[in-house]
Amino acid sequence: MSKLVLASASPRRRELLARLGLPFTIQPSRIDESVYRHLPPAARVEALALAKARAVAAGLTDALVLGADTLVVCEGRVLGKPDSPAAAARMLAFLSGRTHTVYTGVAVVQAPRGPERVTHARTAVTFRHLTPDQIEAYVATGEPLDKAGAYGIQGRGALLVAGIEGDYFNVVGLPLVQVEELLAIFGVDVWGRV
């Protein structure tokens, strides 16, 4: 098997990929994400995941590079990572009582220049009606500040969620079923069969 490289610095993606039991290294990508802002959400996360994987793959040989990108979209509005506690509180107030969609694009590229495959997952997440005190308390934990949509479903942010429809791991940042399916195309069996 070619060496597996995760093109992300996300600790959540690292933890999820580790659940598959495959050895991998981490090499974060550096791309200009603003170039893709004009694309609709599903196309955008796929394009960004592929661009991240390609950027890392270009500098490697004999490696499979996994790239991913996640967006939170509510009523047509893309909610990225908040740049301050006040911005996090505004996002959470906007999401309160609403259903939003989490999109994650996943791409695998054989270094250095292909072949490559890309797909995405989408999950609907419905928030509880949140009080200002609940929002303030959650923001005070610091958890929302490095997460798209200003919450982490795998942490205390789980208390904000009334329900989900779709893949939980997609909301965390890496849809494992899609990862397994893409890796299988490249001959990687996560079950360890030869």
Beta strands, then each sheet from edge to edge (+ up, - down):
strand 1: 3-6
strand 2: 25-26
strand 3: 63-74
strand 4: 77-79
strand 5: 99-110
strand 6: 116-127
strand 7: 161-165
sheet 1: 2+ 1+ 3+ 4-
sheet 2: 2+ 1+ 3+ 5- 6+ 7-
end
